[in-house]
């Protein structure tokens, strides 16, 4: 692909970045099914109202990449530094995804849905997750620091460890027994 090609209403199936260059491309209302993006450089690409289904997005490079109205379903997302994406108009959702060793720093992710995801050894730092929905999500060894979690729904999430002195949690929803993860930072026995 040469500089700034645009694609609209296209379905991409079983492609990989070895035979397709995504840099600087604009994709609107496109779907990506069973595509292998592992190691792909998506620098400057724009994804608007797109769906990624059953895709491998491990180790992608997302410098200045835009995600607006993008849904990730049953995707593997490992080792991605999402702090490098364009924060303006960032809007995405994740369902049944494995999100592992990813960095999510200083992002505006209000009302983002992470439904039935496995978020393992990831870092959320300085992220606005106000009103986010984490229903059914497992936060195995994930760090959440200096983030706005107000009105976020953790009521069906598990394995989270959130320090209420280092995060905003006003109005967030939690349920027993997982709510005990709010005490982890205090090193007390219960």
N, C-alpha and C positions, 0 to 999 in steps of 0.2 A: 504494500500500500504506500502510495506517495503522500506527501504532506496534505493534511486536512481533507481527507475524503469523508463524505457523509453517507450514512446508511439509514434508511427509514423503513419501518415495518418489515424487517428482514428476520428470517430465522436462520441461525447458525447452529449446525449440529455436528458434533464429534470433530471439531477443528482444534488445532493447537497452534501455538504462536510460532512454531518452527516454519509454518507455511503461510502465516498471515501476520502482518505488522499492524498493531493497534495504535501505535504512537500518533498523537494529534488527531485521531479520528473522532468523528461525532456519530453517535449511535442513538437514534430516537425510536422508541416503541419497538425495540428489537428483543428477540429472545435468544438465549444461548443455552443449548441443551447438550449435556454430556461433553462439554468442551474442556480441554486441558490447557489452562493458562499458566501452568507452573513455570516460574522463573521469567515470565513475560514482562516486558517493560511497557506499561500503559501510560507513560509520561504524556501529560497534556490531553489525554483522551477524555471525551465527554460522553457519559451514559445518562440518558434522559428517558424516564419511564421504561426501563429495560428490566428483563427477568433473567436471572442466572439459575438454572436448574441442573442439579447433579453435576456441577462443575468442580474442577480442581483449580483453586486460585492460590496455591501455595507459593510463597516466596515471590509474589508479584511485586513490581515496583510501581508505586502510585503517585509519583511526584506530580503535583498540579493536576491530578486527575479529578474529574467532577462526577459525583453520583447524585442525581436528582430523581427522586421517585423510583429508586431501584430496589428490587426484591431479590434476595438470595435464598434459594430453597434447596435444602439437602446438599450444601456445598462444603468442600473442605478448604479452609482458609488458615494456612499455617505460615508463621514467620513474616507477617506483613506489618510494615510501619505505616499505619493509617494516619499518623500525625502529619504526613506529607501531602495529604489530599487537599483539594480546595475546600475550605470550610464554608464558603458562601453557598447558600441554598442547599446544603448537604441534607439529603433525605433518603433514608434507606431502611430496610427491614430484613431480619434474618429469621428463618424458620428451619428447624431441624439441621442446623449447621454445626460443624466442628470448627471452632475458632481457637487456635492454639498458638502460643508464643507470639501473640500480636500486641502491638503498641497502639493504644488509642489515647493520645495526649492532646489536650487543649482543643477539643472538638465541640461543636454545637450539635448535640444529638437528642434534642428534646423529643419526647414521645416516640423514640425509636422502639420497635418491638424486636425482642430476642425471644422467640417462642420455641420451647423444647430444644434449646441449643446446648452444646457442651462448650463452655468457655474455660479452657485449661491454660494455666500459667500465663495469662494475659495481664496487661497493665492498663487500667483506666486511670489517668491522672489529669486533673484540671478539666474534666469533661462535664458538660451540661447534659445530664440525663434526666432532667425534670420530667415527670410523667411517663417515663419509659416503662415498658411491660416486659418483665423477665419470667413470664409464666413457664414453668416446667424446665427452667434452665439450671444447669449444674455449673457452679463457679469453682471448680477444683483448682486450688492453689493460685487463684487470681487475686491481684492487688487492686484495690479501689481507693485512691487517695485524692484529697482536695477536690472532690467532685460534688456537683449538685444532684442529689438523688431525691429531692423533694417530690412528693406525690408519685414516686416510682412504685411499681407493684412487684414486690419480692414474695408475695404470699404463697406462691407455689414453687419458688426457687429453692435451691439447696446448696450447701457447702460454701456459702458466701462468708467472708470475714470482712466486716465493715467497721471501722473505727468511727463512732459517732462524734468524736472530738475533732476529726480531720475531714469530715464530709457533712454536707447539709442533708439532713434526713427528715425534715419537718413534713408531716403528712404522708410519708412513705408507708406502704403496707407490708407487714411481716406476719408470719404465723409461727406458732410453737410447733416443733422444737427448734427449727432453724433460726428463729430470732435470737437464739443464744449466741449466734455468730457475731452479734454486736458487742459481745463481751470479750472476744478473743484478744483484743489489744490491751486489756487490763490485766492479763495474766492471773486471773482469779480462778479458783476451783468452784465448780457448781455441780 
